[in-house]
Amino acid sequence: MKKYISVFIFIFPLLMLSGCGIYTFSGASIPPDAKTLSVTYFPNKAPIVQPMLSKNITEALQDKFRGESRLSVIQRNGDLAIEGEITGYDTQPIAIQGNQIAALNRFTLTVNVRFRNKFDEKANFESSFSRYRDYSSSKSLSAVEQELLPGMLDEIVQDVFNKCVVNW
């Protein structure tokens, strides 16, 4: 009897992971026929241009899919394709005090993404992803952006990955 229980404990999870797509430990559900992903360069169309941001977001998306999926990243025409642009990179005052001075500023990064799945057109989308961080108004954006930007970028990349292949 123990032998059957051991086999069941081992086989049951494998059966649960099979189904409509291929699942990975990251939770990604990728069509079985999909082998490649293309991520095109994200041009910076924001009013404020941070010089390395286009390169950084493009590479971060490529690295995320390389590391957490079985897809090969190629230059163009992948089975799954991601393209987009940086549309917002700005700061604005928030938390206005009684003397009309802002106690905090909000730094916001916004990216517009288009996703194409050649195996399932219902999975295609165009969506905007945005993250922000608040910082003291006594500091300039240039003084805090190198500290705040990496976390914002990581969160946006995770959001894009989730929307493309995790199917939550």
Secondary structure, DSSP 8 states (H G I E B T S, - for coil): -HHHHHHHHHHHHHHHH-SSSEE-TT--EE-TT--EEEE----B-SSS--TTHHHHHHHHHHHHHHHHSS-EEESS--SEEEEEEEEEEEEEEEEE-TTS-EEEEEEEEEEEEEEEETT-GGG-EEEEEEEEEEEETTS-HHHHHHHHHHHHHHHHHHHHHIIIII--
